[in-house]
Amino acid sequence: TGNEFGHPEWLDFPRIGNNESYHYARRQFNLLDNHHLRYQQLNAFDADMNKLEDKYGWLAASPAYVSEKHEENKVIAFERANLLFVFNFNPDKSFPDYRVGIDQPGKYKIVLDTDSTDYGGHGRLNHNTEFFTDVQIQNNRPNSMLVYIPSRTAIVLASMDINK
């Protein structure tokens, strides 16, 4: 029950608690056709998240290793399925050289970024940038790297050295 992510109205799919009613089970797929709204960008993000899952299988992978939970910076980082997820929830502070710990050494590239113009973002990240790890312990991880993480942005980096 409640709102589906990105849906403008309350939804309630048939269930025992509403007597299996379809009354509020109306998805508005027509919103994609309205160019004044951002549903096309949300749909593109959803499609790319699903492609990322198809390629790396991160949803079915073992539980994530959370290496960063920084309350003051409002940054969370975790590893799962040979991917590094970095979230900056800070409303106004970007970090140009944020050190993030990671287990596997090597070269990484951005495979998804919420700031992409495809999703209605500002496009502040260059997807051709290569990130190289250092043998420097960070948050109990044997390696680390510096990343640029703009405010209110999440990035997913993949190892270019691990075939997937």
C-alpha positions in Angstrom: 0.0 0.0 0.0 1.0 3.6 -0.4 2.7 5.4 -3.3 4.7 3.6 -5.8 8.0 5.4 -6.4 7.5 8.2 -9.0 3.8 7.8 -9.1 1.7 10.9 -8.6 -1.3 9.2 -6.9 -1.9 6.8 -4.1 -1.9 3.1 -5.3 -3.3 0.1 -3.6 -3.1 -3.2 -5.4 -5.7 -5.9 -4.7 -5.0 -7.6 -1.3 -6.9 -9.1 1.6 -6.9 -5.8 3.5 -8.9 -4.0 0.8 -11.1 -6.9 -0.1 -9.1 -7.6 -3.3 -10.3 -4.3 -4.8 -8.9 -3.0 -8.0 -10.4 0.5 -7.4 -7.0 2.1 -6.6 -4.9 -0.2 -8.7 -4.5 2.2 -11.7 -1.0 2.7 -12.9 -0.7 5.8 -15.2 1.7 4.7 -17.9 0.4 7.6 -20.0 2.6 9.9 -17.9 5.6 8.9 -20.1 4.0 10.7 -23.0 3.8 14.0 -21.1 7.0 15.9 -22.1 6.4 18.6 -19.4 7.0 16.0 -16.7 10.1 14.0 -15.9 8.6 10.6 -16.1 10.6 9.8 -19.3 13.9 10.4 -17.3 12.6 8.2 -14.4 11.7 5.5 -16.9 15.2 5.7 -18.5 16.8 5.4 -15.0 14.6 2.4 -14.2 15.5 0.7 -17.5 19.2 1.3 -16.9 19.1 0.0 -13.4 17.5 -3.2 -14.8 20.2 -3.5 -17.4 22.8 -3.1 -14.7 21.2 -5.9 -12.8 21.1 -8.1 -15.9 24.8 -7.6 -16.5 26.2 -7.8 -12.9 23.5 -9.7 -11.0 23.9 -7.4 -8.0 20.4 -8.1 -6.6 21.0 -11.8 -6.2 24.6 -11.4 -5.0 25.8 -12.0 -1.5 25.0 -9.2 1.0 26.9 -5.9 0.5 29.9 -4.9 2.4 29.2 -1.3 3.7 32.5 0.5 3.9 31.3 4.0 4.5 28.5 5.5 6.5 29.5 9.1 7.2 26.8 11.0 8.9 28.3 14.5 8.7 29.2 14.1 5.0 26.0 12.2 4.3 27.9 9.6 2.2 27.3 5.9 2.0 29.5 3.5 0.1 29.2 -0.3 -0.3 30.4 -3.1 -2.5 28.3 -5.8 -4.0 28.8 -8.1 -7.0 32.1 -6.5 -7.9 30.4 -3.1 -8.1 31.1 0.0 -5.9 28.0 2.0 -5.0 28.6 5.5 -3.7 25.8 7.8 -2.5 26.1 11.4 -1.6 22.9 12.5 0.1 24.3 15.9 1.0 22.0 18.6 -0.3 24.7 21.1 -1.1 28.2 19.7 -0.7 30.0 17.9 -3.5 33.3 16.1 -2.8 35.9 16.3 -5.6 38.4 13.8 -4.1 36.4 11.5 -1.7 38.5 8.5 -0.6 36.4 5.3 -0.7 37.7 1.9 0.5 37.3 -1.2 -1.7 38.4 -4.8 -1.6 39.5 -5.5 -5.2 42.4 -3.4 -6.6 42.4 -2.2 -10.2 40.8 0.2 -12.7 37.2 1.2 -12.3 34.7 3.2 -14.5 31.3 4.7 -13.9 28.5 2.4 -15.2 25.6 4.3 -13.7 25.2 7.8 -12.3 22.1 9.5 -11.1 23.3 12.9 -12.2 23.2 11.9 -15.9 21.3 14.3 -18.2 19.5 11.1 -19.5 17.8 11.1 -16.1 17.2 14.9 -15.8 20.5 15.5 -13.9 23.2 18.1 -14.4 25.7 15.8 -16.2 28.6 16.7 -13.9 30.4 13.3 -14.3 32.6 12.1 -17.2 31.9 8.4 -17.8 35.3 8.1 -19.7 37.2 8.8 -16.4 39.2 5.9 -15.2 39.6 5.5 -11.4 42.6 3.6 -10.2 42.9 2.1 -6.7 45.8 2.7 -4.3 47.1 0.2 -1.8 45.9 2.4 1.0 43.6 1.1 3.7 40.3 2.9 4.1 37.5 1.8 6.4 38.9 -1.7 6.8 39.3 -2.2 3.1 42.8 -3.0 1.7 42.5 -0.6 -1.3 40.9 2.7 -1.9 40.4 5.3 -4.6 39.5 8.9 -5.0 36.1 9.7 -6.6 34.2 12.9 -7.4 30.8 12.6 -5.9 28.5 15.6 -6.6 25.8 16.6 -4.1 22.6 14.6 -4.3 24.1 12.0 -6.6 24.8 8.3 -6.6 27.3 6.5 -8.7 28.0 2.9 -9.5 31.6 1.9 -10.5 32.6 -1.4 -12.0 36.0 -3.0 -12.1 37.4 -3.0 -15.7 39.8 -5.8 -14.6 37.1 -8.4 -13.6 35.4 -9.9 -16.6 31.7 -9.7 -16.1 
